[in-house]
C-alpha cells in the first residue's frame, strides 16, 4: 500500500531560523524523545547523504538525507523502518513575512509488510494534518525552555 500526505503550517520565526528546526539536530530541541544516533557518531551536521537512526525495537528507523538545499530551505529524506514502512519525507520552507515562515511537510509512504499495511490503512489525511499541526506549538513550548 502506498499513501502520500502533505500538510502546511506557519512557524513564528523568520525562514532562516525556521528551516534549521526541521533538521535532525534541530528537531532535538523541540521533539520530545527525539535523540538520533548519527553515523559516524560526530556526524550530526545536516548534509546530503547524512545517515542517522531513531527509535528502537520494531520502530527502529533508518534515515538518510537525499537532498539538502539550505539556500532554498528544502530538505528531502528517505526513512526506512525495516519490515514495516518506508517514506520519502520532504520539508519546504518559505518566508511568509519578516517574522514567520510557511512550512510544507510531505510524507510519501510505502508499506513493507503486514505491520506497515496496518499502519497505513489506519493513517488518514486528518491524522497526518493533526500530527504536523501540533508542531508550531511544540516549537513555541520548546523556545520557552531554552
Order of alpha helices (4+ residues) and beta strands (2+ residues): beta-alpha-alpha-beta-beta-beta-beta-beta-beta-alpha-alpha-alpha
